Amino acid sequence: MLTSMGRRVFGSFLLLPVLWYIGYFDWWFLARLQQLFVTITCLVSLAVYLSPNWPDPDMDPVSAIIINKKHLLPPGAVTHLTLVFYFEDCPDLDKVKQDAKPLLEYKRFCSVPVPNPDAIFESAWKRVEVNYDKHFAEKKVDGDVDLKQQLSKLALKPMSNEEDFPLWRIDLLRNTKQGCRSAVVWRLDHSIGDGIGLLPVGYKFSRTIDGKPGEPKQFLPKRRGSSSKGGASNLTRLINSALKDLNTVATLANGPFDNCDTININRTRKTLAHNGKRIILDFDFKLDDIQSIRKATGYTINDIVVALFAGAVRRYMEKMGDRALDNPEKIKMTGLAPFAQPRGTRPGQVQNKMVFIHFSFPVGPSTMKERLEKAHQEFDHLKRSIQVPLLNFITDVGTKLGLENALAQENTKIWHRSSWVFSNVPGPRERMIVFGKEMTSFKPFYNNVLHQAIFFSYAGEMSLGLVLDTESIKKPELLVRCFEEELRVAKEAASGEKKQN
């Protein structure tokens, strides 16, 4: 395994292949010397890339970047996930502690990050003794307004952890007002794992209504787009798709900024930083609302939620007098969608195996029909996209060659030019028993550097959870009302098409 210094030396040779291909050196001796350097560099890069283990096999690049947020992420970055379990009948704290004991089966819930010069991003996990009870707290709240205020404090403020204290906490918010919901709030640092990695952990303390253990579905990502044309046409589409992705990846960090100023003012900021001005909002609706639109139009649920969200943003921009609407063909509003990759199941291990896919929201089109078609084209392309393997290759080779600072800087540039981190997550189709009580709803929140939007479905219900930068979006409640209006209009249109058919 290469040393830290060795990785940096070989990393500095990465430009040599470029010089070779453009014929920079004309002298015979320098050309031969150049080819020797290139050959050595390629062989070393290949050996490093094919290396089966990192210096610490339990560490992954995404987790290491999050751990080193002070050096590698934008200033002020808040990195903990907030997972909220809602109940009509509040669980007991002792029952919560008892059912959460399986967390101790996982190394990262019993460990803290420590410096290690020879590891990825010079970070590793160290197992510590867990003072289990200190990870739990109970607080009484008076009504839904108080519950929301306390939830906002937990979700939006950085977690303060003592030394040798694993990066997670569980808070029980017991509502004393009759008829109001209570909540269990699970906060954990994103360095512990991503959504797919944490899913089997969460199912450890859940049961079905009939008492059976909860079982997460096996994660099988879809990577192929629709294919109704002949072989030559498919090959042409694949080539065009690959060229589009190569251009996207090559220009992401230095391309144009998003230009919807009532949504994102990042283009007016010299650097990207977390300004601490955030608000949590959510909106609940029926999954059947989306299903009725799907049956009437034939588009996928992903297509529909993206088109609905883009329509809501457009309505908001109209009400706020956004000048970008004067030239709708040139509107640019982009999102980063976390793509969780398949990973082997290892007992006691949680991972962060994801990359962010870059996509455009169809805000320019003025009709829902046009927005649906644009969204479908975008996501149909992403199913054939080489963004994931290409970004994986860049990240893996770059980190193994010690180019973490360069990767972090490029990543920050990409985020600076984007507006949203956007997810659509399917949850359990049936009601679940969690911590001994029936869970009425579940909502994930993440206080990101960008606006965060997460759609989540559970037992026939669907929710939109938002964490918004109020310096950019001046009237966040208006955006939620615009989504409600967009959904209502889309449902009415779908009902009309259904009657005509």
C-alpha positions as CSV (number, residue, x, y, z in Angstrom):
1,M,0.0,0.0,0.0
2,L,1.4,3.4,-0.9
3,T,2.3,5.8,1.8
4,S,0.6,9.2,2.1
5,M,3.6,11.0,0.5
6,G,3.9,8.4,-2.2
7,R,0.2,8.8,-3.2
8,R,0.7,12.6,-3.5
9,V,3.8,12.2,-5.7
10,F,2.2,9.8,-8.1
11,G,-1.0,11.9,-8.0
12,S,1.0,14.8,-9.3
13,F,1.9,12.8,-12.4
14,L,-1.7,12.5,-13.6
15,L,-1.3,15.3,-16.1
16,L,1.4,13.5,-18.0
17,P,-1.0,11.3,-20.0
18,V,-2.6,14.5,-21.2
19,L,0.8,15.9,-22.3
20,W,1.5,12.6,-24.1
21,Y,-1.7,12.6,-26.1
22,I,-1.3,16.3,-27.3
23,G,2.3,15.6,-28.3
24,Y,3.8,18.3,-26.0
25,F,7.4,17.0,-26.3
26,D,9.0,16.7,-29.7
27,W,12.6,15.8,-28.7
28,W,13.2,12.0,-28.9
29,F,14.9,11.8,-25.5
30,L,12.2,13.8,-23.7
31,A,9.5,11.8,-25.5
32,R,11.0,8.5,-24.3
33,L,11.4,9.8,-20.8
34,Q,7.8,11.1,-20.9
35,Q,6.5,7.7,-22.0
36,L,8.4,6.0,-19.2
37,F,6.8,8.4,-16.7
38,V,3.4,7.8,-18.2
39,T,3.8,4.0,-18.2
40,I,4.9,4.0,-14.5
41,T,2.1,6.4,-13.6
42,C,-0.5,4.2,-15.4
43,L,0.7,1.0,-13.8
44,V,0.8,2.5,-10.3
45,S,-2.7,4.1,-10.8
46,L,-4.0,0.7,-12.0
47,A,-2.4,-1.1,-9.1
48,V,-3.8,1.4,-6.6
49,Y,-7.3,1.3,-8.2
50,L,-7.4,-2.5,-8.1
51,S,-6.1,-2.6,-4.5
52,P,-8.7,-4.7,-2.6
53,N,-8.5,-2.8,0.7
54,W,-8.0,0.8,1.9
55,P,-5.5,1.4,4.6
56,D,-8.6,1.0,6.9
57,P,-11.1,-1.3,5.3
58,D,-13.9,0.1,7.6
59,M,-13.5,3.6,6.3
60,D,-15.0,4.9,3.0
61,P,-14.3,8.2,1.1
62,V,-17.7,9.8,1.8
63,S,-17.5,9.2,5.5
64,A,-13.9,10.4,5.6
65,I,-14.9,13.7,3.8
66,I,-17.7,14.3,6.3
67,I,-15.4,13.6,9.3
68,N,-13.0,16.2,7.9
69,K,-15.7,18.8,7.3
70,K,-13.6,21.6,8.9
71,H,-11.1,21.2,6.1
72,L,-13.0,19.6,3.2
73,L,-16.6,20.9,3.4
74,P,-17.9,24.4,3.1
75,P,-17.6,26.5,6.3
76,G,-20.3,25.9,8.8
77,A,-21.5,22.6,7.4
78,V,-23.9,20.7,9.6
79,T,-23.5,16.9,9.0
80,H,-26.0,15.1,11.1
81,L,-29.2,13.4,9.8
82,T,-32.4,13.8,11.7
83,L,-34.9,10.9,11.4
84,V,-38.3,11.6,13.0
85,F,-40.7,8.8,14.1
86,Y,-44.2,10.2,14.9
87,F,-46.7,8.5,17.2
88,E,-50.2,9.2,18.4
89,D,-49.4,7.0,21.5
90,C,-46.0,8.0,22.8
91,P,-43.5,5.2,23.6
92,D,-41.8,4.9,27.0
93,L,-38.2,6.0,27.1
94,D,-37.1,2.7,28.7
95,K,-38.8,0.8,25.8
96,V,-36.9,3.1,23.3
97,K,-33.6,2.3,25.0
98,Q,-34.4,-1.5,25.0
99,D,-35.4,-1.6,21.4
100,A,-32.4,0.5,20.2
101,K,-29.9,-1.9,21.8
102,P,-29.1,-3.5,18.4
103,L,-27.3,-0.3,17.5
104,L,-24.4,-1.6,19.6
105,E,-24.0,-4.5,17.1
106,Y,-22.6,-2.0,14.6
107,K,-19.1,-0.8,14.9
108,R,-19.7,2.8,13.9
109,F,-22.3,3.3,16.6
110,C,-19.6,2.3,19.1
111,S,-16.7,4.2,17.6
112,V,-15.4,7.7,17.1
113,P,-13.3,9.1,14.2
114,V,-9.6,9.6,15.0
115,P,-6.6,10.9,12.9
116,N,-4.6,8.4,11.0
117,P,-1.9,9.7,8.6
118,D,-1.9,6.5,6.6
119,A,-5.6,6.2,6.1
120,I,-8.1,7.7,3.6
121,F,-8.2,11.5,4.2
122,E,-6.0,10.6,7.3
123,S,-9.1,9.4,9.2
124,A,-10.1,6.1,10.8
125,W,-12.6,4.7,13.3
126,K,-11.6,3.8,16.9
127,R,-13.9,1.7,19.0
128,V,-14.7,3.2,22.5
129,E,-16.7,2.2,25.5
130,V,-20.3,3.4,25.0
131,N,-22.1,5.1,27.9
132,Y,-25.4,4.0,26.5
133,D,-27.8,5.9,28.7
134,K,-26.2,9.2,27.9
135,H,-27.3,8.9,24.3
136,F,-31.0,9.2,25.3
137,A,-33.0,12.1,26.6
138,E,-36.7,12.9,27.1
139,K,-38.4,16.3,26.9
140,K,-42.1,17.3,27.3
141,V,-43.7,19.5,24.7
142,D,-47.0,21.3,24.8
143,G,-48.8,21.0,21.5
144,D,-47.9,20.7,17.8
145,V,-46.3,24.2,17.7
146,D,-43.9,23.4,20.6
147,L,-43.1,20.0,19.0
148,K,-42.1,21.6,15.8
149,Q,-40.0,24.2,17.6
150,Q,-38.1,21.6,19.6
151,L,-37.7,19.5,16.4
152,S,-36.2,22.4,14.6
153,K,-33.7,23.0,17.4
154,L,-32.6,19.4,17.2
155,A,-32.4,19.2,13.4
156,L,-30.8,22.6,12.7
157,K,-28.2,23.0,15.4
158,P,-24.9,21.0,15.2
159,M,-24.7,18.1,17.7
160,S,-22.3,18.8,20.5
161,N,-20.4,15.7,21.4
162,E,-18.0,15.0,24.2
163,E,-14.6,13.3,23.5
164,D,-14.9,9.6,22.9
165,F,-18.7,9.9,22.4
166,P,-20.1,8.1,19.4
167,L,-21.9,10.4,17.0
168,W,-25.5,9.7,17.6
169,R,-28.4,10.6,20.0
170,I,-32.1,9.7,20.4
171,D,-34.5,12.2,21.9
172,L,-38.1,11.5,23.0
173,L,-40.4,14.5,22.6
174,R,-43.5,13.6,24.7
175,N,-46.5,15.7,23.8
176,T,-48.6,16.6,26.9
177,K,-51.4,18.1,24.9
178,Q,-54.3,15.6,24.2
179,G,-54.7,14.7,20.5
180,C,-51.2,15.9,19.5
181,R,-48.4,13.8,18.2
182,S,-45.3,12.8,20.0
183,A,-42.0,12.0,18.3
184,V,-38.8,10.0,18.7
185,V,-35.9,12.0,17.1
186,W,-32.9,9.9,16.0
187,R,-29.9,12.1,15.2
188,L,-26.7,10.6,13.8
189,D,-23.7,12.0,12.0
190,H,-23.8,11.3,8.2
191,S,-20.3,9.8,8.5
192,I,-21.9,6.8,10.1
193,G,-23.8,5.8,7.0
194,D,-26.2,6.7,4.1
195,G,-29.9,5.9,3.8
196,I,-29.4,2.5,2.2
197,G,-26.8,1.6,4.8
198,L,-28.9,2.7,7.7
199,L,-32.1,1.0,6.5
200,P,-31.4,-2.4,7.9
201,V,-30.3,-0.8,11.2
202,G,-33.7,1.0,11.6
203,Y,-35.5,-2.2,10.8
204,K,-33.8,-3.8,13.9
205,F,-36.2,-1.9,16.2
206,S,-39.3,-2.2,14.1
207,R,-42.1,-4.8,13.7
208,T,-45.0,-5.3,11.4
209,I,-48.5,-4.8,12.8
210,D,-48.8,-8.6,13.3
211,G,-45.6,-8.7,15.3
212,K,-43.2,-10.1,12.7
213,P,-39.7,-8.5,12.4
214,G,-39.4,-5.8,9.8
215,E,-37.4,-6.7,6.7
216,P,-36.0,-4.1,4.3
217,K,-36.3,-4.8,0.6
218,Q,-33.1,-5.8,-1.2
219,F,-31.6,-2.8,-2.9
220,L,-31.5,-3.3,-6.7
221,P,-30.7,-0.1,-8.5
222,K,-32.2,0.4,-12.0
223,R,-29.5,1.3,-14.5
224,R,-31.2,0.8,-17.9
225,G,-33.4,3.2,-19.7
226,S,-36.4,2.4,-21.9
227,S,-35.5,0.6,-25.1
228,S,-38.0,0.3,-27.8
229,K,-35.8,1.1,-30.8
230,G,-33.5,-1.1,-32.8
231,G,-29.9,-2.0,-32.0
232,A,-28.3,0.9,-34.1
233,S,-30.6,3.4,-32.5
234,N,-29.9,2.1,-29.1
235,L,-26.1,2.4,-29.8
236,T,-26.5,5.9,-31.0
237,R,-28.5,6.8,-27.8
238,L,-25.9,5.2,-25.6
239,I,-23.1,7.1,-27.3
240,N,-25.0,10.4,-27.1
241,S,-25.8,9.7,-23.4
242,A,-22.1,9.0,-22.7
243,L,-21.0,12.1,-24.5
244,K,-23.5,14.2,-22.5
245,D,-22.3,12.7,-19.2
246,L,-18.7,13.3,-20.1
247,N,-19.5,16.9,-20.9
248,T,-21.5,17.3,-17.7
249,V,-18.8,15.9,-15.4
250,A,-16.1,17.9,-17.1
251,T,-18.0,21.2,-16.8
252,L,-19.8,20.8,-13.5
253,A,-17.2,22.5,-11.3
254,N,-16.7,25.5,-13.7
255,G,-20.0,25.8,-15.5
256,P,-22.7,28.4,-15.1
257,F,-24.5,29.0,-11.9
258,D,-28.2,28.4,-11.4
259,N,-30.1,31.6,-12.3
260,C,-33.4,31.6,-10.4
261,D,-32.6,34.3,-7.9
262,T,-35.7,34.0,-5.8
263,I,-34.7,30.3,-5.2
264,N,-30.9,30.4,-5.0
265,I,-28.6,33.4,-4.6
266,N,-25.4,31.4,-4.7
267,R,-24.2,33.1,-7.9
268,T,-24.0,36.3,-5.9
269,R,-21.8,34.7,-3.2
270,K,-18.1,34.5,-3.7
271,T,-17.8,31.2,-1.7
272,L,-20.2,28.5,-0.6
273,A,-20.8,28.4,3.1
274,H,-23.6,27.3,5.5
275,N,-25.1,30.7,6.7
276,G,-27.1,29.1,9.5
277,K,-30.4,30.6,8.3
278,R,-32.6,27.5,7.9
279,I,-36.2,26.5,8.4
280,I,-37.9,23.1,8.5
281,L,-41.2,22.7,6.6
282,D,-43.2,19.7,5.6
283,F,-46.4,18.8,3.7
284,D,-48.4,15.6,3.9
285,F,-50.6,14.1,1.1
286,K,-51.8,10.8,-0.1
287,L,-49.7,8.4,-2.2
288,D,-52.9,7.8,-4.1
289,D,-52.7,11.4,-5.4
290,I,-49.5,10.5,-7.2
291,Q,-50.8,7.1,-8.3
292,S,-53.8,8.7,-9.9
293,I,-51.5,11.0,-11.9
294,R,-49.3,8.1,-12.8
295,K,-52.3,6.1,-14.1
296,A,-53.6,9.0,-16.1
297,T,-50.3,10.0,-17.7
298,G,-48.2,6.8,-17.8
299,Y,-45.2,8.5,-16.2
300,T,-43.2,7.2,-13.3
301,I,-43.5,8.4,-9.7
302,N,-40.0,9.9,-10.0
303,D,-41.0,11.8,-13.1
304,I,-44.2,13.1,-11.4
305,V,-42.7,14.3,-8.1
306,V,-39.9,16.1,-10.0
307,A,-42.4,17.7,-12.4
308,L,-44.7,18.7,-9.5
309,F,-41.8,20.2,-7.5
310,A,-40.6,22.1,-10.6
311,G,-44.1,23.4,-11.1
312,A,-44.3,24.5,-7.5
313,V,-41.0,26.4,-7.9
314,R,-42.3,28.0,-11.0
315,R,-45.5,29.2,-9.3
316,Y,-43.3,30.6,-6.4
317,M,-41.1,32.4,-8.9
318,E,-44.1,33.9,-10.6
319,K,-45.5,35.2,-7.3
320,M,-42.1,36.6,-6.3
321,G,-41.5,38.3,-9.7
322,D,-38.4,36.3,-10.6
323,R,-36.8,37.9,-13.7
324,A,-35.6,34.5,-14.9
325,L,-39.1,33.8,-16.1
326,D,-38.7,36.6,-18.8
327,N,-36.6,34.1,-20.7
328,P,-37.9,30.6,-19.7
329,E,-35.7,28.8,-22.2
330,K,-32.6,29.9,-20.3
331,I,-33.9,29.1,-16.8
332,K,-31.3,26.9,-15.0
333,M,-32.2,25.2,-11.7
334,T,-30.3,22.0,-11.0
335,G,-30.3,19.4,-8.3
336,L,-28.0,16.7,-6.9
337,A,-29.7,13.4,-6.3
338,P,-27.8,11.0,-3.9
339,F,-27.4,7.7,-5.7
340,A,-26.8,4.9,-3.2
341,Q,-24.9,2.1,-4.6
342,P,-25.3,-1.6,-3.9
343,R,-23.0,-2.9,-1.2
344,G,-22.3,-6.3,0.4
345,T,-24.0,-7.0,3.7
346,R,-21.3,-7.3,6.4
347,P,-22.4,-8.1,10.0
348,G,-21.8,-5.1,12.2
349,Q,-20.9,-2.7,9.3
350,V,-22.6,0.4,8.0
351,Q,-21.3,2.2,4.9
352,N,-21.6,5.4,2.9
353,K,-21.5,4.2,-0.7
354,M,-23.1,7.0,-2.7
355,V,-22.4,9.6,-5.4
356,F,-24.5,12.6,-6.3
357,I,-26.0,12.6,-9.8
358,H,-26.5,16.0,-11.3
359,F,-29.9,16.8,-13.0
360,S,-32.0,19.7,-14.2
361,F,-35.5,20.6,-13.0
362,P,-38.0,21.4,-15.7
363,V,-38.9,24.9,-14.4
364,G,-39.0,26.5,-17.9
365,P,-42.0,24.8,-19.4
366,S,-45.3,26.5,-18.6
367,T,-47.5,23.4,-18.5
368,M,-47.6,20.2,-16.4
369,K,-47.6,18.1,-19.5
370,E,-44.4,19.6,-20.8
371,R,-42.7,19.4,-17.4
372,L,-43.6,15.7,-17.1
373,E,-42.1,15.0,-20.5
374,K,-38.9,17.0,-19.7
375,A,-38.6,15.2,-16.3
376,H,-39.1,11.8,-18.0
377,Q,-36.4,12.5,-20.6
378,E,-34.0,13.6,-17.8
379,F,-34.5,10.5,-15.7
380,D,-34.6,8.1,-18.6
381,H,-31.2,9.4,-19.6
382,L,-29.9,9.0,-16.0
383,K,-30.9,5.3,-16.1
384,R,-28.3,4.9,-18.9
385,S,-26.0,7.5,-17.4
386,I,-22.3,6.8,-16.9
387,Q,-22.1,9.6,-14.3
388,V,-22.1,7.0,-11.5
389,P,-19.2,4.8,-12.7
390,L,-17.3,7.9,-13.9
391,L,-17.6,9.8,-10.6
392,N,-16.8,6.6,-8.7
393,F,-13.6,6.2,-10.7
394,I,-12.5,9.8,-10.2
395,T,-13.2,9.5,-6.4
396,D,-11.6,6.2,-5.9
397,V,-8.4,6.9,-7.8
398,G,-8.2,10.4,-6.5
399,T,-8.5,9.4,-2.9
400,K,-6.0,6.5,-3.3
401,L,-3.5,8.9,-4.9
402,G,-3.9,11.4,-2.0
403,L,-5.7,14.1,-4.0
404,E,-8.4,14.7,-1.3
405,N,-8.0,18.5,-1.2
406,A,-8.4,18.8,-5.0
407,L,-11.5,16.5,-4.9
408,A,-13.0,18.5,-2.1
409,Q,-12.4,21.8,-3.8
410,E,-14.0,20.6,-7.1
411,N,-16.9,19.1,-5.1
412,T,-17.5,22.5,-3.4
413,K,-17.5,24.3,-6.8
414,I,-20.2,21.9,-8.0
415,W,-22.4,22.4,-5.0
416,H,-21.9,26.2,-5.3
417,R,-23.5,26.0,-8.8
418,S,-26.5,23.9,-7.7
419,S,-29.7,24.7,-5.9
420,W,-31.1,21.5,-4.3
421,V,-30.2,18.1,-2.9
422,F,-33.3,16.1,-3.9
423,S,-34.5,12.6,-2.9
424,N,-37.5,10.4,-3.4
425,V,-37.5,7.5,-1.0
426,P,-40.1,4.7,-0.9
427,G,-40.8,3.5,2.6
428,P,-42.8,0.6,4.1
429,R,-46.2,0.0,2.5
430,E,-47.8,-1.0,5.7
431,R,-48.0,0.5,9.2
432,M,-45.1,-0.5,11.4
433,I,-44.6,-0.9,15.2
434,V,-41.6,1.0,16.3
435,F,-40.4,1.2,19.9
436,G,-43.5,-0.8,20.9
437,K,-46.0,1.7,19.4
438,E,-47.6,2.1,16.0
439,M,-45.7,4.7,14.0
440,T,-48.1,7.1,12.3
441,S,-45.5,8.7,10.0
442,F,-41.8,9.1,9.4
443,K,-39.8,12.0,8.1
444,P,-36.1,12.5,7.4
445,F,-34.4,15.9,7.4
446,Y,-30.9,17.0,6.6
447,N,-29.6,20.6,7.3
448,N,-27.6,20.8,4.1
449,V,-25.4,23.5,2.6
450,L,-28.0,23.7,-0.2
451,H,-31.8,23.5,0.0
452,Q,-32.8,19.9,0.9
453,A,-36.1,18.3,-0.4
454,I,-37.0,14.7,0.5
455,F,-40.1,12.9,-0.6
456,F,-40.9,9.9,1.6
457,S,-43.8,7.4,1.3
458,Y,-45.1,5.3,4.2
459,A,-48.2,3.1,4.5
460,G,-50.2,4.9,1.7
461,E,-49.1,8.4,2.9
462,M,-46.5,10.7,1.3
463,S,-44.6,13.6,2.7
464,L,-42.4,16.4,1.4
465,G,-39.8,17.4,3.9
466,L,-37.9,20.7,3.3
467,V,-34.9,22.4,4.9
468,L,-34.6,25.8,3.2
469,D,-32.1,28.6,3.2
470,T,-34.3,31.6,4.2
471,E,-31.8,34.1,2.8
472,S,-32.5,32.7,-0.7
473,I,-36.1,31.7,-0.3
474,K,-37.6,34.7,1.4
475,K,-41.1,33.2,1.8
476,P,-40.7,29.5,2.5
477,E,-44.3,28.9,3.5
478,L,-45.4,30.3,0.2
479,L,-43.4,27.6,-1.6
480,V,-45.2,24.9,0.3
481,R,-48.6,26.5,-0.6
482,C,-47.4,26.5,-4.2
483,F,-46.7,22.8,-4.1
484,E,-50.1,22.2,-2.6
485,E,-51.7,24.2,-5.4
486,E,-49.6,22.4,-8.1
487,L,-50.6,19.0,-6.7
488,R,-54.3,20.0,-6.7
489,V,-54.2,21.2,-10.3
490,A,-52.4,18.1,-11.4
491,K,-54.9,15.8,-9.7
492,E,-57.8,17.7,-11.3
493,A,-56.2,17.3,-14.7
494,A,-55.5,13.6,-14.2
495,S,-59.1,13.1,-13.1
496,G,-60.3,14.9,-16.3
497,E,-58.1,12.7,-18.5
498,K,-59.3,9.6,-16.8
499,K,-63.0,10.5,-17.5
500,Q,-62.2,11.2,-21.1
501,N,-60.5,7.8,-21.5
